[in-house]
Amino acid sequence: MKEINALSVREMVEDDIEQFIRYWEEASPAYLEGMGVDVSKRPTREQFEKLVIPQLGQPMEERKAYFLTWIKDGHPVGSQHVNQIVFGEQAYMHLHLWDSENRQKGMGQELVKQSLPFFFENLKLQQLFCEPYALNPAPNKTVERLGFTLVKQHTTIPGASNFEQLVNLWKLTRERYNAIIARQHL
């Protein structure tokens, strides 16, 4: 587990799944819509379990999704995962701070930075994409500050639980990732 100050990142374990699901179940419709989620398409508890649990033990080369847990002061506070994985090539990332008191404090940026080695090294990625709702400023600011490049803005339905929306497609190449890691070690 990597740790900087009181923040750290680790691979998700089964004990984290309940809190991950609760985050989705208890989120208000307004909050979900602000992230681009169609509330009527929100997965059920059973669907979340079927999505997450089987992936936890899979070899990296076979994963359809790869889940991480964000830790603050020893307690899980959020998660980040990638899906649409093409091992050795690319994946799409998603980031979530579960509790409102932890949002808009710069914590997400530090946690995403700590998460990048899990994705680039374990999945041997050459590029990592993030495609947040264009009207959701937090993830857009986070990835831009970390060095992701804006590829394009377009309208799409980015995932099974989303409505059609304007999204920003961001990309981080392995070369840019290596530069971020090098700066970290100075």
C-alpha positions as protocol buffer text, in pm:
chain_id: "A"
residue {
  index: 1
  type: MET
  ca { x: 0 y: 0 z: 0 }
}
residue {
  index: 2
  type: LYS
  ca { x: 131 y: 343 z: -95 }
}
residue {
  index: 3
  type: GLU
  ca { x: 84 y: 623 z: 155 }
}
residue {
  index: 4
  type: ILE
  ca { x: 141 y: 998 z: 140 }
}
residue {
  index: 5
  type: ASN
  ca { x: 34 y: 1181 z: 455 }
}
residue {
  index: 6
  type: ALA
  ca { x: -297 y: 1030 z: 565 }
}
residue {
  index: 7
  type: LEU
  ca { x: -406 y: 928 z: 214 }
}
residue {
  index: 8
  type: SER
  ca { x: -338 y: 592 z: 54 }
}
residue {
  index: 9
  type: VAL
  ca { x: -466 y: 360 z: -216 }
}
residue {
  index: 10
  type: ARG
  ca { x: -501 y: -17 z: -228 }
}
residue {
  index: 11
  type: GLU
  ca { x: -673 y: -277 z: -439 }
}
residue {
  index: 12
  type: MET
  ca { x: -1037 y: -320 z: -342 }
}
residue {
  index: 13
  type: VAL
  ca { x: -1114 y: -616 z: -116 }
}
residue {
  index: 14
  type: GLU
  ca { x: -1449 y: -779 z: -43 }
}
residue {
  index: 15
  type: ASP
  ca { x: -1483 y: -587 z: 284 }
}
residue {
  index: 16
  type: ASP
  ca { x: -1496 y: -262 z: 81 }
}
residue {
  index: 17
  type: ILE
  ca { x: -1786 y: -366 z: -138 }
}
residue {
  index: 18
  type: GLU
  ca { x: -2062 y: -287 z: 113 }
}
residue {
  index: 19
  type: GLN
  ca { x: -1948 y: 75 z: 145 }
}
residue {
  index: 20
  type: PHE
  ca { x: -1904 y: 102 z: -233 }
}
residue {
  index: 21
  type: ILE
  ca { x: -2262 y: -19 z: -287 }
}
residue {
  index: 22
  type: ARG
  ca { x: -2400 y: 202 z: -8 }
}
residue {
  index: 23
  type: TYR
  ca { x: -2244 y: 504 z: -180 }
}
residue {
  index: 24
  type: TRP
  ca { x: -2449 y: 429 z: -491 }
}
residue {
  index: 25
  type: GLU
  ca { x: -2766 y: 332 z: -305 }
}
residue {
  index: 26
  type: GLU
  ca { x: -2770 y: 635 z: -76 }
}
residue {
  index: 27
  type: ALA
  ca { x: -2664 y: 902 z: -325 }
}
residue {
  index: 28
  type: SER
  ca { x: -2938 y: 1155 z: -393 }
}
residue {
  index: 29
  type: PRO
  ca { x: -3091 y: 1171 z: -740 }
}
residue {
  index: 30
  type: ALA
  ca { x: -2955 y: 1528 z: -778 }
}
residue {
  index: 31
  type: TYR
  ca { x: -2601 y: 1414 z: -693 }
}
residue {
  index: 32
  type: LEU
  ca { x: -2618 y: 1122 z: -936 }
}
residue {
  index: 33
  type: GLU
  ca { x: -2759 y: 1339 z: -1214 }
}
residue {
  index: 34
  type: GLY
  ca { x: -2474 y: 1586 z: -1153 }
}
residue {
  index: 35
  type: MET
  ca { x: -2235 y: 1301 z: -1238 }
}
residue {
  index: 36
  type: GLY
  ca { x: -2433 y: 1213 z: -1550 }
}
residue {
  index: 37
  type: VAL
  ca { x: -2608 y: 908 z: -1404 }
}
residue {
  index: 38
  type: ASP
  ca { x: -2960 y: 821 z: -1519 }
}
residue {
  index: 39
  type: VAL
  ca { x: -3117 y: 735 z: -1182 }
}
residue {
  index: 40
  type: SER
  ca { x: -3358 y: 490 z: -1348 }
}
residue {
  index: 41
  type: LYS
  ca { x: -3055 y: 291 z: -1474 }
}
residue {
  index: 42
  type: ARG
  ca { x: -2868 y: 279 z: -1141 }
}
residue {
  index: 43
  type: PRO
  ca { x: -2754 y: -81 z: -1087 }
}
residue {
  index: 44
  type: THR
  ca { x: -2908 y: -285 z: -807 }
}
residue {
  index: 45
  type: ARG
  ca { x: -2707 y: -422 z: -514 }
}
residue {
  index: 46
  type: GLU
  ca { x: -2702 y: -763 z: -683 }
}
residue {
  index: 47
  type: GLN
  ca { x: -2578 y: -615 z: -1011 }
}
residue {
  index: 48
  type: PHE
  ca { x: -2298 y: -429 z: -831 }
}
residue {
  index: 49
  type: GLU
  ca { x: -2195 y: -748 z: -651 }
}
residue {
  index: 50
  type: LYS
  ca { x: -2192 y: -944 z: -978 }
}
residue {
  index: 51
  type: LEU
  ca { x: -1980 y: -671 z: -1136 }
}
residue {
  index: 52
  type: VAL
  ca { x: -1723 y: -627 z: -860 }
}
residue {
  index: 53
  type: ILE
  ca { x: -1674 y: -954 z: -669 }
}
residue {
  index: 54
  type: PRO
  ca { x: -1568 y: -1177 z: -963 }
}
residue {
  index: 55
  type: GLN
  ca { x: -1311 y: -919 z: -1076 }
}
residue {
  index: 56
  type: LEU
  ca { x: -1126 y: -910 z: -743 }
}
residue {
  index: 57
  type: GLY
  ca { x: -956 y: -1245 z: -789 }
}
residue {
  index: 58
  type: GLN
  ca { x: -906 y: -1243 z: -1164 }
}
residue {
  index: 59
  type: PRO
  ca { x: -558 y: -1237 z: -1319 }
}
residue {
  index: 60
  type: MET
  ca { x: -486 y: -885 z: -1447 }
}
residue {
  index: 61
  type: GLU
  ca { x: -485 y: -1004 z: -1809 }
}
residue {
  index: 62
  type: GLU
  ca { x: -845 y: -1127 z: -1774 }
}
residue {
  index: 63
  type: ARG
  ca { x: -1005 y: -842 z: -1582 }
}
residue {
  index: 64
  type: LYS
  ca { x: -1297 y: -655 z: -1730 }
}
residue {
  index: 65
  type: ALA
  ca { x: -1270 y: -400 z: -1447 }
}
residue {
  index: 66
  type: TYR
  ca { x: -1005 y: -322 z: -1185 }
}
residue {
  index: 67
  type: PHE
  ca { x: -1117 y: -164 z: -857 }
}
residue {
  index: 68
  type: LEU
  ca { x: -914 y: 37 z: -606 }
}
residue {
  index: 69
  type: THR
  ca { x: -1014 y: 173 z: -266 }
}
residue {
  index: 70
  type: TRP
  ca { x: -911 y: 517 z: -148 }
}
residue {
  index: 71
  type: ILE
  ca { x: -811 y: 542 z: 219 }
}
residue {
  index: 72
  type: LYS
  ca { x: -798 y: 846 z: 450 }
}
residue {
  index: 73
  type: ASP
  ca { x: -669 y: 807 z: 806 }
}
residue {
  index: 74
  type: GLY
  ca { x: -702 y: 429 z: 777 }
}
residue {
  index: 75
  type: HIS
  ca { x: -1065 y: 430 z: 659 }
}
residue {
  index: 76
  type: PRO
  ca { x: -1210 y: 376 z: 309 }
}
residue {
  index: 77
  type: VAL
  ca { x: -1339 y: 707 z: 169 }
}
residue {
  index: 78
  type: GLY
  ca { x: -1375 y: 641 z: -202 }
}
residue {
  index: 79
  type: SER
  ca { x: -1296 y: 426 z: -498 }
}
residue {
  index: 80
  type: GLN
  ca { x: -1148 y: 439 z: -841 }
}
residue {
  index: 81
  type: HIS
  ca { x: -1178 y: 180 z: -1110 }
}
residue {
  index: 82
  type: VAL
  ca { x: -1108 y: 121 z: -1473 }
}
residue {
  index: 83
  type: ASN
  ca { x: -1315 y: -69 z: -1725 }
}
residue {
  index: 84
  type: GLN
  ca { x: -1312 y: -114 z: -2103 }
}
residue {
  index: 85
  type: ILE
  ca { x: -969 y: -265 z: -2037 }
}
residue {
  index: 86
  type: VAL
  ca { x: -753 y: -373 z: -2328 }
}
residue {
  index: 87
  type: PHE
  ca { x: -462 y: -525 z: -2135 }
}
residue {
  index: 88
  type: GLY
  ca { x: -129 y: -375 z: -2237 }
}
residue {
  index: 89
  type: GLU
  ca { x: -302 y: -93 z: -2422 }
}
residue {
  index: 90
  type: GLN
  ca { x: -575 y: 116 z: -2261 }
}
residue {
  index: 91
  type: ALA
  ca { x: -858 y: 151 z: -2010 }
}
residue {
  index: 92
  type: TYR
  ca { x: -1120 y: 406 z: -1898 }
}
residue {
  index: 93
  type: MET
  ca { x: -1114 y: 531 z: -1539 }
}
residue {
  index: 94
  type: HIS
  ca { x: -1386 y: 642 z: -1299 }
}
residue {
  index: 95
  type: LEU
  ca { x: -1334 y: 815 z: -963 }
}
residue {
  index: 96
  type: HIS
  ca { x: -1563 y: 859 z: -662 }
}
residue {
  index: 97
  type: LEU
  ca { x: -1524 y: 1015 z: -319 }
}
residue {
  index: 98
  type: TRP
  ca { x: -1803 y: 858 z: -119 }
}
residue {
  index: 99
  type: ASP
  ca { x: -1869 y: 1127 z: 144 }
}
residue {
  index: 100
  type: SER
  ca { x: -1945 y: 1491 z: 68 }
}
residue {
  index: 101
  type: GLU
  ca { x: -1718 y: 1618 z: 348 }
}
residue {
  index: 102
  type: ASN
  ca { x: -1417 y: 1481 z: 157 }
}
residue {
  index: 103
  type: ARG
  ca { x: -1503 y: 1646 z: -175 }
}
residue {
  index: 104
  type: GLN
  ca { x: -1362 y: 1970 z: -317 }
}
residue {
  index: 105
  type: LYS
  ca { x: -1053 y: 1965 z: -95 }
}
residue {
  index: 106
  type: GLY
  ca { x: -791 y: 1849 z: -345 }
}
residue {
  index: 107
  type: MET
  ca { x: -799 y: 1499 z: -198 }
}
residue {
  index: 108
  type: GLY
  ca { x: -921 y: 1343 z: -522 }
}
residue {
  index: 109
  type: GLN
  ca { x: -623 y: 1473 z: -715 }
}
residue {
  index: 110
  type: GLU
  ca { x: -375 y: 1318 z: -470 }
}
residue {
  index: 111
  type: LEU
  ca { x: -564 y: 989 z: -463 }
}
residue {
  index: 112
  type: VAL
  ca { x: -586 y: 968 z: -842 }
}
residue {
  index: 113
  type: LYS
  ca { x: -212 y: 1037 z: -862 }
}
residue {
  index: 114
  type: GLN
  ca { x: -147 y: 752 z: -617 }
}
residue {
  index: 115
  type: SER
  ca { x: -379 y: 526 z: -820 }
}
residue {
  index: 116
  type: LEU
  ca { x: -204 y: 575 z: -1153 }
}
residue {
  index: 117
  type: PRO
  ca { x: 77 y: 321 z: -1086 }
}
residue {
  index: 118
  type: PHE
  ca { x: -180 y: 49 z: -1015 }
}
residue {
  index: 119
  type: PHE
  ca { x: -335 y: 102 z: -1357 }
}
residue {
  index: 120
  type: PHE
  ca { x: -26 y: 170 z: -1567 }
}
residue {
  index: 121
  type: GLU
  ca { x: 198 y: -92 z: -1407 }
}
residue {
  index: 122
  type: ASN
  ca { x: -45 y: -375 z: -1326 }
}
residue {
  index: 123
  type: LEU
  ca { x: -241 y: -348 z: -1651 }
}
residue {
  index: 124
  type: LYS
  ca { x: 67 y: -248 z: -1858 }
}
residue {
  index: 125
  type: LEU
  ca { x: -129 y: 44 z: -2005 }
}
residue {
  index: 126
  type: GLN
  ca { x: -2 y: 271 z: -2278 }
}
residue {
  index: 127
  type: GLN
  ca { x: -287 y: 516 z: -2230 }
}
residue {
  index: 128
  type: LEU
  ca { x: -555 y: 584 z: -1974 }
}
residue {
  index: 129
  type: PHE
  ca { x: -877 y: 765 z: -2060 }
}
residue {
  index: 130
  type: CYS
  ca { x: -1130 y: 945 z: -1843 }
}
residue {
  index: 131
  type: GLU
  ca { x: -1462 y: 1059 z: -1989 }
}
residue {
  index: 132
  type: PRO
  ca { x: -1651 y: 1261 z: -1726 }
}
residue {
  index: 133
  type: TYR
  ca { x: -1974 y: 1450 z: -1773 }
}
residue {
  index: 134
  type: ALA
  ca { x: -1868 y: 1791 z: -1907 }
}
residue {
  index: 135
  type: LEU
  ca { x: -2096 y: 1968 z: -1656 }
}
residue {
  index: 136
  type: ASN
  ca { x: -1931 y: 1793 z: -1357 }
}
residue {
  index: 137
  type: PRO
  ca { x: -1634 y: 2019 z: -1279 }
}
residue {
  index: 138
  type: ALA
  ca { x: -1458 y: 1808 z: -1012 }
}
residue {
  index: 139
  type: PRO
  ca { x: -1330 y: 1516 z: -1222 }
}
residue {
  index: 140
  type: ASN
  ca { x: -1253 y: 1746 z: -1515 }
}
residue {
  index: 141
  type: LYS
  ca { x: -1037 y: 1973 z: -1298 }
}
residue {
  index: 142
  type: THR
  ca { x: -872 y: 1674 z: -1131 }
}
residue {
  index: 143
  type: VAL
  ca { x: -753 y: 1506 z: -1449 }
}
residue {
  index: 144
  type: GLU
  ca { x: -650 y: 1834 z: -1612 }
}
residue {
  index: 145
  type: ARG
  ca { x: -435 y: 1929 z: -1311 }
}
residue {
  index: 146
  type: LEU
  ca { x: -270 y: 1587 z: -1316 }
}
residue {
  index: 147
  type: GLY
  ca { x: -159 y: 1626 z: -1677 }
}
residue {
  index: 148
  type: PHE
  ca { x: -429 y: 1450 z: -1877 }
}
residue {
  index: 149
  type: THR
  ca { x: -480 y: 1602 z: -2223 }
}
residue {
  index: 150
  type: LEU
  ca { x: -825 y: 1696 z: -2348 }
}
residue {
  index: 151
  type: VAL
  ca { x: -882 y: 1492 z: -2664 }
}
residue {
  index: 152
  type: LYS
  ca { x: -1232 y: 1614 z: -2749 }
}
residue {
  index: 153
  type: GLN
  ca { x: -1571 y: 1713 z: -2618 }
}
residue {
  index: 154
  type: HIS
  ca { x: -1860 y: 1515 z: -2760 }
}
residue {
  index: 155
  type: THR
  ca { x: -2211 y: 1389 z: -2691 }
}
residue {
  index: 156
  type: THR
  ca { x: -2255 y: 1022 z: -2607 }
}
residue {
  index: 157
  type: ILE
  ca { x: -2399 y: 776 z: -2357 }
}
residue {
  index: 158
  type: PRO
  ca { x: -2070 y: 695 z: -2180 }
}
residue {
  index: 159
  type: GLY
  ca { x: -2190 y: 396 z: -1978 }
}
residue {
  index: 160
  type: ALA
  ca { x: -2480 y: 162 z: -1909 }
}
residue {
  index: 161
  type: SER
  ca { x: -2609 y: 376 z: -1620 }
}
residue {
  index: 162
  type: ASN
  ca { x: -2574 y: 714 z: -1794 }
}
residue {
  index: 163
  type: PHE
  ca { x: -2805 y: 938 z: -1993 }
}
residue {
  index: 164
  type: GLU
  ca { x: -2695 y: 1095 z: -2322 }
}
residue {
  index: 165
  type: GLN
  ca { x: -2465 y: 1382 z: -2230 }
}
residue {
  index: 166
  type: LEU
  ca { x: -2182 y: 1610 z: -2326 }
}
residue {
  index: 167
  type: VAL
  ca { x: -1855 y: 1456 z: -2205 }
}
residue {
  index: 168
  type: ASN
  ca { x: -1490 y: 1553 z: -2208 }
}
residue {
  index: 169
  type: LEU
  ca { x: -1258 y: 1278 z: -2325 }
}
residue {
  index: 170
  type: TRP
  ca { x: -923 y: 1308 z: -2142 }
}
residue {
  index: 171
  type: LYS
  ca { x: -613 y: 1097 z: -2208 }
}
residue {
  index: 172
  type: LEU
  ca { x: -295 y: 1028 z: -2014 }
}
residue {
  index: 173
  type: THR
  ca { x: -20 y: 854 z: -2210 }
}
residue {
  index: 174
  type: ARG
  ca { x: 244 y: 632 z: -2055 }
}
residue {
  index: 175
  type: GLU
  ca { x: 501 y: 900 z: -2140 }
}
residue {
  index: 176
  type: ARG
  ca { x: 307 y: 1165 z: -1943 }
}
residue {
  index: 177
  type: TYR
  ca { x: 249 y: 916 z: -1662 }
}
residue {
  index: 178
  type: ASN
  ca { x: 625 y: 849 z: -1641 }
}
residue {
  index: 179
  type: ALA
  ca { x: 688 y: 1225 z: -1616 }
}
residue {
  index: 180
  type: ILE
  ca { x: 435 y: 1256 z: -1330 }
}
residue {
  index: 181
  type: ILE
  ca { x: 602 y: 971 z: -1143 }
}
residue {
  index: 182
  type: ALA
  ca { x: 949 y: 1119 z: -1203 }
}
residue {
  index: 183
  type: ARG
  ca { x: 837 y: 1456 z: -1057 }
}
residue {
  index: 184
  type: GLN
  ca { x: 697 y: 1272 z: -754 }
}
residue {
  index: 185
  type: HIS
  ca { x: 1036 y: 1123 z: -676 }
}
residue {
  index: 186
  type: LEU
  ca { x: 1235 y: 1449 z: -696 }
}
